[in-house]
Structure formats: C-alpha cells, structure tokens
Amino acid sequence: MNYLNEEISNEELTASMIAHYEQLLLAVGEHPDREGLMKTPERAAKALQFLTSGYEADPEGVLRSALFKEQYSEMVLVKDIEIYSLCEHHILPFFGKAHVAYIPNGHIVGLSKIPRVVDIFARRLQVQERLTHEILDCIQQVLQPIGAAIVIEARHMCMMMRGVQKQNSVTTTSAFTGEFRKEETRSEFLNLISSKLH
C-alpha cells in the first residue's frame, strides 16, 4: 500500500459511494446535477476513502519495518504530530496534535514511523480516547519499551459547528505505561511537550 499520502480509491467502491452521496444531496434539498455539485459525489467518495484509509494499513508492520538494535536508554519523544481524524459519532473532523514518547529497551524505531502509526489509527472512524490507547498499545506491543507515553490535544468540529458550539474548547487525553507511570518520568515528559526548545 502506498503509505497514506496519496489519494488512492477503489473504483467499484467509489461508484457505489457516488450513488449514496447523490441520494444524500437530494435528501437535503440539493440538485446533484447542478454545475457546482456535478463532481461532488465522486470527490466526496474519494475523500472519505482517503480519510478512512487507516483500515487498510498495518501499524505494527510499519513499526517492525524499521526496528534497530540500539542501547540508548533515555526518553525518545516525537511531539507536535498533526492529527486529522473523523469522529465516529457524527463523521465530523477532529484535529490537533499528538505527543508520543518511549524509553527503548534494546531497540529503537525509525523516527518517521511514529507519525505514520499515528496517521494509520487517525484515518479511521474514531473517538479520541480510543485513538490514544490504540497508538500507545501498538508502540508498547512492538517495541516492548521500558515505558511509553502519549498525549493528544484536539479540537472537535462536532462541538464547534453543532451541539454546544464551543469554539475554544480543547480535549486532552493521555495514556502511560511502564516508567511513565512514575511521577518523575511523567513530569519530565509533560515538561518537554510543553516547552519550546526550537
């Protein structure tokens, strides 16, 4: 699979989805044959396939493809990883940043693989709480680190565009394993993600 950066769609699935999107446009009182909407069902079908392409990818395989033996035993942190996902309750976007850290236990992973794993899980219908644990569990399972940590901060369009319509609320979720359950290590991680070192 091309790694989630290009829009790849299945022609048969696209054709089926186009028909459904045409029906949705009709249901809301629009005309799918008017100029501005003529290609919208096809574009929407391809966009949804891209935004849910994480179902077709193997996050553990991504990590295993770049494991290296290394005796480094301090914290490795990749922070400010952009996240774009779809809330499974309303199929509206939520977006923000993930901060992921681990303490190696004889193996490190290529740094680009951590954002790729984040993307794979984010490109599924999600809730932020589950997304947080899926990323952490994958890293824990494959790397078997001394500890792992993740914090996700996100804004949810289902809260901003509809419902309570709160524009400035941010949802933060976190999960920790191993050494990161100790106050000292967790505090170091939280201080690092809040500091601007660059």
LOLUM-603509 format. One record per atom (N, C-alpha, C): x, y, z. Coordinates in steps of 0.05 Angstrom, whole numbers, always signed. Example, Ala and Ser with C-alpha at 12.3 -4.5 7.8 and 13.67 -1.06 7.14 Angstrom:
// LOLUM-603509
<<+264,-114,+156>>;
<<+246,-90,+156>>;
<<+264,-66,+156>>;
<<+257,-45,+142>>;
<<+273,-21,+143>>;
<<+258,+1,+157>>;
END
This chain:
// LOLUM-603509
<<+17,-24,+0>>;
<<+0,+0,+0>>;
<<+17,+25,+0>>;
<<+10,+44,-16>>;
<<+24,+70,-16>>;
<<+18,+83,+11>>;
<<+39,+92,+24>>;
<<+35,+99,+52>>;
<<+18,+125,+56>>;
<<-7,+123,+52>>;
<<-27,+142,+62>>;
<<-24,+171,+53>>;
<<-5,+177,+35>>;
<<-1,+204,+27>>;
<<-15,+212,+2>>;
<<-22,+193,-15>>;
<<-36,+199,-39>>;
<<-64,+188,-37>>;
<<-82,+201,-51>>;
<<-110,+192,-50>>;
<<-113,+168,-69>>;
<<-116,+145,-58>>;
<<-120,+121,-73>>;
<<-148,+111,-68>>;
<<-163,+105,-89>>;
<<-191,+97,-85>>;
<<-196,+72,-102>>;
<<-216,+57,-92>>;
<<-225,+33,-105>>;
<<-248,+41,-124>>;
<<-245,+35,-150>>;
<<-265,+44,-169>>;
<<-293,+33,-164>>;
<<-295,+8,-156>>;
<<-321,-4,-151>>;
<<-334,+9,-127>>;
<<-318,+12,-106>>;
<<-328,+25,-81>>;
<<-336,+54,-87>>;
<<-319,+67,-102>>;
<<-325,+95,-109>>;
<<-352,+98,-123>>;
<<-357,+80,-143>>;
<<-382,+81,-158>>;
<<-406,+77,-139>>;
<<-403,+59,-120>>;
<<-425,+53,-101>>;
<<-429,+78,-83>>;
<<-408,+90,-74>>;
<<-410,+113,-56>>;
<<-421,+137,-70>>;
<<-414,+140,-96>>;
<<-425,+163,-111>>;
<<-455,+162,-111>>;
<<-467,+139,-115>>;
<<-496,+137,-115>>;
<<-508,+145,-88>>;
<<-494,+137,-66>>;
<<-504,+145,-40>>;
<<-501,+175,-35>>;
<<-479,+187,-43>>;
<<-476,+215,-40>>;
<<-496,+231,-56>>;
<<-503,+221,-80>>;
<<-524,+234,-96>>;
<<-550,+234,-81>>;
<<-557,+211,-68>>;
<<-581,+209,-53>>;
<<-581,+228,-29>>;
<<-558,+231,-16>>;
<<-556,+249,+7>>;
<<-560,+278,-2>>;
<<-549,+286,-25>>;
<<-553,+313,-35>>;
<<-582,+318,-41>>;
<<-595,+298,-53>>;
<<-624,+301,-58>>;
<<-640,+303,-32>>;
<<-632,+288,-12>>;
<<-646,+287,+14>>;
<<-645,+314,+28>>;
<<-623,+329,+24>>;
<<-621,+355,+38>>;
<<-632,+378,+21>>;
<<-643,+371,-2>>;
<<-656,+391,-19>>;
<<-638,+402,-41>>;
<<-616,+390,-47>>;
<<-598,+399,-68>>;
<<-603,+384,-94>>;
<<-590,+393,-115>>;
<<-592,+381,-141>>;
<<-565,+372,-150>>;
<<-559,+345,-149>>;
<<-533,+335,-156>>;
<<-524,+342,-184>>;
<<-543,+350,-201>>;
<<-535,+355,-229>>;
<<-529,+385,-234>>;
<<-531,+402,-214>>;
<<-524,+430,-219>>;
<<-494,+432,-220>>;
<<-485,+453,-233>>;
<<-456,+455,-241>>;
<<-437,+452,-218>>;
<<-442,+465,-196>>;
<<-424,+464,-173>>;
<<-423,+437,-159>>;
<<-443,+420,-163>>;
<<-445,+394,-149>>;
<<-440,+370,-168>>;
<<-436,+375,-193>>;
<<-435,+352,-212>>;
<<-413,+332,-205>>;
<<-391,+341,-195>>;
<<-369,+323,-188>>;
<<-367,+318,-158>>;
<<-384,+331,-143>>;
<<-382,+329,-114>>;
<<-385,+300,-103>>;
<<-405,+285,-112>>;
<<-406,+257,-102>>;
<<-381,+241,-107>>;
<<-368,+244,-130>>;
<<-343,+229,-135>>;
<<-321,+239,-117>>;
<<-319,+266,-115>>;
<<-298,+277,-97>>;
<<-302,+269,-68>>;
<<-327,+270,-59>>;
<<-333,+262,-31>>;
<<-327,+232,-27>>;
<<-333,+215,-46>>;
<<-328,+187,-44>>;
<<-298,+181,-41>>;
<<-282,+195,-58>>;
<<-253,+191,-57>>;
<<-242,+202,-31>>;
<<-252,+225,-23>>;
<<-242,+237,+2>>;
<<-248,+219,+26>>;
<<-271,+208,+28>>;
<<-278,+191,+50>>;
<<-260,+166,+50>>;
<<-255,+155,+27>>;
<<-237,+132,+26>>;
<<-209,+139,+36>>;
<<-199,+163,+28>>;
<<-173,+172,+38>>;
<<-173,+176,+69>>;
<<-195,+189,+79>>;
<<-196,+195,+107>>;
<<-200,+170,+124>>;
<<-208,+148,+112>>;
<<-211,+123,+127>>;
<<-191,+101,+117>>;
<<-170,+110,+104>>;
<<-150,+91,+93>>;
<<-134,+76,+114>>;
<<-136,+84,+139>>;
<<-122,+71,+160>>;
<<-131,+42,+164>>;
<<-155,+36,+156>>;
<<-165,+8,+158>>;
<<-149,-11,+141>>;
<<-137,-1,+120>>;
<<-122,-18,+101>>;
<<-93,-21,+108>>;
<<-84,-7,+128>>;
<<-55,-7,+135>>;
<<-50,-23,+161>>;
<<-25,-32,+164>>;
<<-17,-49,+186>>;
<<+2,-33,+204>>;
<<-7,-20,+225>>;
<<+10,-3,+241>>;
<<+34,-18,+254>>;
<<+29,-43,+263>>;
<<+50,-58,+275>>;
<<+71,-65,+254>>;
<<+63,-71,+230>>;
<<+81,-76,+208>>;
<<+99,-52,+202>>;
<<+86,-28,+203>>;
<<+101,-3,+198>>;
<<+124,-1,+219>>;
<<+118,-5,+244>>;
<<+139,-4,+265>>;
<<+161,-25,+261>>;
<<+152,-50,+255>>;
<<+171,-72,+252>>;
<<+190,-68,+228>>;
<<+181,-52,+209>>;
<<+197,-48,+185>>;
<<+222,-31,+190>>;
<<+223,-18,+213>>;
<<+246,+0,+219>>;
<<+255,-2,+248>>;
<<+257,-27,+258>>;
<<+268,-32,+285>>;
<<+298,-36,+283>>;
<<+312,-23,+301>>;
<<+341,-25,+301>>;
<<+351,-30,+330>>;
<<+370,-49,+332>>;
<<+383,-54,+358>>;
<<+399,-30,+366>>;
<<+395,-20,+390>>;
<<+409,+3,+400>>;
<<+407,+4,+430>>;
<<+429,+10,+443>>;
<<+429,+10,+473>>;
<<+421,+37,+485>>;
<<+412,+55,+470>>;
<<+402,+80,+480>>;
<<+379,+75,+500>>;
<<+381,+87,+523>>;
<<+360,+81,+544>>;
<<+348,+105,+557>>;
<<+348,+127,+542>>;
<<+335,+152,+552>>;
<<+310,+156,+536>>;
<<+294,+176,+544>>;
<<+269,+181,+531>>;
<<+272,+190,+502>>;
<<+256,+179,+484>>;
<<+254,+188,+456>>;
<<+226,+200,+453>>;
<<+225,+225,+445>>;
<<+200,+239,+443>>;
<<+196,+251,+415>>;
<<+173,+245,+403>>;
<<+165,+258,+379>>;
<<+140,+274,+386>>;
<<+142,+300,+384>>;
<<+119,+317,+393>>;
<<+108,+333,+370>>;
<<+85,+345,+375>>;
<<+71,+362,+355>>;
<<+65,+347,+329>>;
<<+57,+322,+331>>;
<<+49,+306,+307>>;
<<+21,+314,+300>>;
<<+17,+325,+276>>;
<<-10,+333,+269>>;
<<-29,+309,+266>>;
<<-53,+313,+276>>;
<<-74,+292,+275>>;
<<-98,+304,+261>>;
<<-109,+289,+242>>;
<<-134,+295,+229>>;
<<-150,+269,+229>>;
<<-173,+269,+242>>;
<<-189,+244,+243>>;
<<-219,+251,+240>>;
<<-235,+231,+239>>;
<<-264,+234,+238>>;
<<-277,+222,+262>>;
<<-293,+238,+276>>;
<<-309,+228,+299>>;
<<-329,+208,+289>>;
<<-330,+185,+302>>;
<<-348,+164,+293>>;
<<-377,+170,+299>>;
<<-382,+189,+317>>;
<<-410,+195,+325>>;
<<-424,+213,+304>>;
<<-409,+231,+292>>;
<<-422,+249,+273>>;
<<-408,+250,+246>>;
<<-386,+235,+243>>;
<<-369,+235,+219>>;
<<-362,+264,+212>>;
<<-354,+279,+233>>;
<<-343,+306,+230>>;
<<-314,+305,+240>>;
<<-297,+323,+229>>;
<<-269,+322,+236>>;
<<-263,+329,+265>>;
<<-242,+317,+275>>;
<<-228,+329,+298>>;
<<-198,+329,+291>>;
<<-184,+349,+302>>;
<<-157,+353,+293>>;
<<-140,+366,+316>>;
<<-115,+361,+315>>;
<<-97,+372,+336>>;
<<-70,+360,+334>>;
<<-58,+355,+358>>;
<<-30,+345,+359>>;
<<-28,+321,+378>>;
<<-10,+304,+370>>;
<<-2,+281,+388>>;
<<+27,+284,+396>>;
<<+33,+277,+421>>;
<<+60,+276,+431>>;
<<+65,+248,+441>>;
<<+85,+235,+429>>;
<<+90,+206,+435>>;
<<+118,+203,+444>>;
<<+122,+188,+465>>;
<<+149,+182,+476>>;
<<+151,+153,+484>>;
<<+176,+143,+483>>;
<<+181,+117,+494>>;
<<+210,+116,+504>>;
<<+215,+97,+522>>;
<<+242,+92,+532>>;
<<+251,+65,+521>>;
<<+271,+65,+503>>;
<<+278,+40,+490>>;
<<+288,+18,+509>>;
<<+284,-7,+501>>;
<<+292,-30,+516>>;
<<+308,-48,+497>>;
<<+330,-37,+485>>;
<<+346,-52,+467>>;
<<+341,-47,+438>>;
<<+318,-34,+432>>;
<<+311,-28,+404>>;
<<+300,+0,+402>>;
<<+307,+14,+380>>;
<<+294,+39,+373>>;
<<+280,+35,+347>>;
<<+263,+55,+340>>;
<<+248,+53,+315>>;
<<+254,+78,+299>>;
<<+254,+76,+272>>;
<<+258,+99,+255>>;
<<+238,+121,+263>>;
<<+247,+145,+266>>;
<<+230,+166,+277>>;
<<+205,+172,+261>>;
<<+207,+169,+234>>;
<<+184,+175,+217>>;
<<+161,+154,+221>>;
<<+168,+131,+233>>;
<<+148,+110,+236>>;
<<+127,+118,+257>>;
<<+135,+133,+277>>;
<<+116,+141,+298>>;
<<+93,+158,+287>>;
<<+99,+180,+272>>;
<<+77,+195,+259>>;
<<+61,+178,+240>>;
<<+74,+159,+226>>;
<<+59,+142,+208>>;
<<+39,+125,+223>>;
<<+47,+114,+246>>;
<<+28,+99,+262>>;
<<+5,+116,+272>>;
<<+11,+141,+280>>;
<<-10,+160,+288>>;
<<-29,+164,+265>>;
<<-19,+168,+241>>;
<<-37,+172,+218>>;
<<-55,+148,+212>>;
<<-43,+124,+214>>;
<<-59,+100,+209>>;
<<-83,+98,+227>>;
<<-79,+102,+253>>;
<<-101,+100,+271>>;
<<-120,+124,+269>>;
<<-109,+147,+262>>;
<<-126,+171,+259>>;
<<-144,+169,+235>>;
<<-135,+155,+214>>;
<<-150,+153,+189>>;
<<-169,+129,+190>>;
<<-184,+129,+212>>;
<<-206,+111,+216>>;
<<-228,+126,+230>>;
<<-253,+116,+231>>;
<<-273,+129,+247>>;
<<-265,+125,+276>>;
<<-264,+147,+292>>;
<<-251,+146,+318>>;
<<-266,+161,+339>>;
<<-258,+155,+364>>;
<<-262,+173,+386>>;
<<-234,+178,+397>>;
<<-229,+202,+408>>;
<<-202,+209,+416>>;
<<-191,+191,+438>>;
<<-209,+182,+455>>;
<<-200,+165,+477>>;
<<-188,+138,+467>>;
<<-203,+126,+448>>;
<<-193,+101,+436>>;
<<-168,+105,+420>>;
<<-168,+127,+404>>;
<<-144,+133,+388>>;
<<-119,+134,+405>>;
<<-121,+147,+428>>;
<<-99,+150,+446>>;
<<-88,+123,+454>>;
<<-106,+105,+462>>;
<<-97,+78,+471>>;
<<-87,+61,+449>>;
<<-99,+63,+425>>;
<<-90,+46,+403>>;
<<-61,+52,+395>>;
<<-55,+78,+394>>;
<<-27,+86,+387>>;
<<-8,+76,+409>>;
<<-15,+81,+434>>;
<<+3,+72,+456>>;
<<+6,+42,+456>>;
<<-16,+27,+453>>;
<<-15,-2,+454>>;
<<+2,-14,+431>>;
<<+0,-2,+408>>;
<<+16,-11,+385>>;
<<+46,-7,+391>>;
<<+54,+16,+401>>;
<<+82,+21,+407>>;
<<+91,+2,+429>>;
<<+75,-2,+449>>;
<<+82,-20,+471>>;
<<+85,-49,+461>>;
<<+67,-57,+445>>;
<<+67,-85,+435>>;
<<+92,-91,+418>>;
<<+99,-73,+400>>;
<<+120,-78,+380>>;
<<+148,-72,+392>>;
<<+151,-49,+405>>;
<<+177,-41,+415>>;
<<+184,-54,+442>>;
<<+164,-62,+457>>;
<<+168,-72,+484>>;
<<+187,-53,+500>>;
<<+180,-28,+500>>;
<<+197,-8,+514>>;
<<+195,-10,+544>>;
<<+214,+4,+557>>;
<<+213,+5,+586>>;
<<+188,+21,+595>>;
<<+179,+38,+578>>;
<<+155,+53,+582>>;
<<+147,+69,+557>>;
<<+122,+76,+555>>;
<<+112,+93,+532>>;
<<+92,+112,+542>>;
<<+89,+135,+528>>;
<<+70,+156,+536>>;
<<+59,+169,+512>>;
<<+34,+178,+515>>;
<<+22,+194,+493>>;
<<+3,+214,+505>>;
<<+3,+238,+494>>;
<<-17,+259,+500>>;
<<-28,+268,+473>>;
<<-54,+270,+471>>;
<<-67,+281,+447>>;
<<-84,+305,+456>>;
<<-80,+327,+441>>;
<<-96,+351,+445>>;
<<-111,+356,+419>>;
<<-138,+358,+420>>;
<<-153,+361,+395>>;
<<-177,+379,+398>>;
<<-185,+391,+376>>;
<<-210,+406,+374>>;
<<-229,+389,+358>>;
<<-254,+389,+366>>;
<<-274,+372,+354>>;
<<-296,+389,+340>>;
<<-299,+385,+314>>;
<<-318,+401,+299>>;
<<-347,+395,+308>>;
<<-352,+371,+319>>;
<<-378,+364,+328>>;
<<-386,+381,+353>>;
<<-366,+392,+367>>;
<<-371,+411,+389>>;
<<-371,+440,+379>>;
<<-357,+445,+357>>;
<<-353,+473,+348>>;
<<-375,+482,+329>>;
<<-383,+464,+310>>;
<<-402,+471,+289>>;
<<-431,+465,+297>>;
<<-435,+447,+316>>;
<<-462,+439,+323>>;
<<-463,+435,+353>>;
<<-485,+425,+363>>;
<<-486,+419,+392>>;
<<-481,+443,+409>>;
<<-461,+442,+427>>;
<<-456,+463,+446>>;
<<-442,+487,+432>>;
<<-431,+484,+408>>;
<<-419,+505,+393>>;
<<-398,+521,+409>>;
<<-380,+507,+422>>;
<<-358,+520,+437>>;
<<-333,+520,+420>>;
<<-325,+544,+412>>;
<<-303,+547,+393>>;
<<-275,+544,+404>>;
<<-271,+547,+429>>;
<<-244,+547,+440>>;
<<-238,+523,+458>>;
<<-255,+504,+459>>;
<<-250,+481,+476>>;
<<-230,+462,+463>>;
<<-213,+451,+479>>;
<<-193,+431,+470>>;
<<-196,+407,+488>>;
<<-197,+384,+476>>;
<<-198,+359,+491>>;
<<-170,+347,+493>>;
<<-162,+340,+517>>;
<<-136,+327,+521>>;
<<-139,+299,+533>>;
<<-126,+280,+520>>;
<<-126,+252,+531>>;
<<-97,+243,+534>>;
<<-93,+225,+552>>;
<<-66,+215,+556>>;
<<-66,+186,+565>>;
<<-44,+173,+561>>;
<<-41,+145,+570>>;
<<-11,+140,+574>>;
<<-5,+122,+593>>;
<<+23,+117,+601>>;
<<+27,+88,+608>>;
<<+50,+78,+602>>;
<<+58,+51,+610>>;
<<+85,+52,+623>>;
<<+91,+31,+639>>;
<<+118,+27,+650>>;
<<+128,+51,+666>>;
<<+153,+59,+659>>;
<<+166,+81,+673>>;
<<+151,+107,+673>>;
<<+134,+111,+653>>;
<<+119,+136,+652>>;
<<+96,+137,+672>>;
<<+91,+115,+686>>;
<<+72,+116,+708>>;
<<+85,+127,+733>>;
<<+111,+130,+733>>;
<<+125,+142,+756>>;
<<+124,+173,+752>>;
<<+119,+186,+774>>;
<<+115,+215,+774>>;
<<+138,+230,+761>>;
<<+163,+222,+767>>;
<<+186,+236,+757>>;
<<+189,+235,+727>>;
<<+185,+211,+716>>;
<<+187,+207,+687>>;
<<+164,+221,+672>>;
<<+140,+218,+683>>;
<<+117,+230,+671>>;
<<+120,+260,+671>>;
<<+130,+272,+693>>;
<<+134,+301,+695>>;
<<+154,+311,+674>>;
<<+175,+295,+670>>;
<<+195,+303,+650>>;
<<+182,+303,+622>>;
<<+167,+283,+616>>;
<<+153,+282,+591>>;
<<+134,+305,+587>>;
<<+118,+311,+607>>;
<<+98,+333,+605>>;
<<+112,+360,+603>>;
<<+135,+363,+617>>;
<<+150,+388,+615>>;
<<+162,+391,+587>>;
<<+171,+369,+575>>;
<<+183,+371,+548>>;
<<+162,+377,+527>>;
<<+139,+366,+530>>;
<<+119,+372,+509>>;
<<+108,+400,+511>>;
<<+110,+412,+534>>;
<<+100,+440,+537>>;
<<+121,+461,+532>>;
<<+147,+452,+530>>;
<<+169,+472,+526>>;
<<+174,+476,+497>>;
<<+186,+499,+490>>;
<<+194,+505,+463>>;
<<+224,+505,+462>>;
<<+236,+483,+453>>;
<<+265,+480,+452>>;
<<+277,+489,+425>>;
<<+260,+494,+406>>;
<<+269,+501,+379>>;
<<+261,+529,+372>>;
END
